[in-house]
Amino acid sequence: MIPLRPAIRDMAGYIPGFQPPDITAWIKLNTNENPYPPSPRVREAILAELGESGASLRTYPSASSDLLRTAAGELYGFDPSWIIMANGSDEVLNNLIRAFAAEGEEIAYVHPSYSYYATLAEIQGATVRTFSLTDQFLLADFPRRYHGKLFFLTSPNAPLGFAFPLPYLEELAGRCDGMLVLDEAYVDFAEGNALDLVRRHENVVVTRTLSKSYALAGMRLGLAIARPAVIAALNKIRDHYNLDRLAQVACVAALRDQSYFRRRCEQVKETRDAFAREARGLGYTALASQGNFVFTAPADRNGRRVYDGLYERKILVRHFHDPLLAHGLRISIGTEDEMEQTLRALGEIGSGRP
Ligand SMILES: Cc1ncc(COP(=O)(O)O)c(C=O)c1O
């Protein structure tokens, strides 16, 4: 028998959203990718880095990602010593668990939110606690003092789309003995952000990704912002060459083209709000969203029926088996045209309204 650690032998492993091989045959609204290309500066920067021969790839990339941290620092108003770059924000979430939660220690997250936190904890041998939500989207059962090592809070929440109010997040930071990790993967589509809390509380970490708002999911770029002592610890853990050369130049180019970035974010937000309104007109519920997706449910609460109907029409969305979510679907926001086709399909499939 292969002498695996029992925790690894027994775990199921995370199942990412389906990536169809014939991607152009689908309207793909299942993994919250951006429907638009990244800034044209990204392509230019990658081609310049490759040059005629690709010779730059012979040598290792910068191990410290200095240029990226400087660009991110200028954008967010932090010294680069407060920033770590990551191979997707998933990498930094993983390293946060490795840095703060030893085997047998507890981490927590909100259910429903991003279930990958639980997988990462399982790998580490940490125990997992989940907190549920009230009807007003606050935490139903969070203790006066939480003693766990890490608490992951996704805001805006995925898959529901609401964001926690900033004063509430600040209160939670004060109630955590361990670290409060604010996963802001979708925050560029939201009204506000929690960066001020990093300045005010030494136990707050904010994580960001370039996968969604910067349309760079294929490049794997994320970051975390926290006190320099936290960043120094994370630097000890990560792979020293965690970002390849092409990802590094792509990141700087994308962060520096803020006018393109803002225009695309506005476009996605407008399409999102129009989509939610029109879905409601068809008899579906649609939660107001601060992400680049909408959680919508048919009147008969049979999310699987609508998923199948969309799938038959080559429209791929996300259906969760989780009993809290199975009545609905998380639909990523595509182009205006893609969302019109999706609305037409939702109309044909019907909301199941009696
Ligand atoms: C809440 C949340 N956090 C983190 C991630 C991971 O992002 P990345 O592509 O940067 O690893 C995702 C991806 O879907 C997400 O939904």
The ligand as a Tripos MOL2 file, in Angstrom:
@<TRIPOS>MOLECULE
LIG
   16    16     1     0     0
SMALL
NO_CHARGES

@<TRIPOS>ATOM
      1 C1        -14.3250   33.5980   -3.1850 C.3       1 LIG1
      2 C2        -13.1760   33.1840   -4.0320 C.ar      1 LIG1
      3 N1        -11.9370   33.2820   -3.5470 N.ar      1 LIG1
      4 C3        -10.8600   32.9190   -4.2680 C.ar      1 LIG1
      5 C4        -10.9990   32.4040   -5.5430 C.ar      1 LIG1
      6 C5         -9.7780   31.9560   -6.2830 C.3       1 LIG1
      7 O1         -9.3100   32.8920   -7.1450 O.3       1 LIG1
      8 P1         -7.9520   32.7100   -7.9540 P.3       1 LIG1
      9 O2         -8.3340   32.4710   -9.3590 O.co2     1 LIG1
     10 O3         -7.2330   34.0040   -7.7460 O.co2     1 LIG1
     11 O4         -7.1890   31.5670   -7.3410 O.co2     1 LIG1
     12 C6        -12.2680   32.2810   -6.1010 C.ar      1 LIG1
     13 C7        -12.4340   31.7200   -7.4550 C.2       1 LIG1
     14 O5        -13.4770   31.4620   -7.9480 O.2       1 LIG1
     15 C8        -13.3810   32.6800   -5.3160 C.ar      1 LIG1
     16 O6        -14.6360   32.5440   -5.7890 O.3       1 LIG1
@<TRIPOS>BOND
     1     1     2 1
     2     2     3 ar
     3     2    15 ar
     4     3     4 ar
     5     4     5 ar
     6     5     6 1
     7     5    12 ar
     8     6     7 1
     9     7     8 1
    10     8     9 2
    11     8    10 1
    12     8    11 1
    13    12    13 1
    14    12    15 ar
    15    13    14 2
    16    15    16 1
@<TRIPOS>SUBSTRUCTURE
     1 LIG1         1 GROUP 0 **** ****
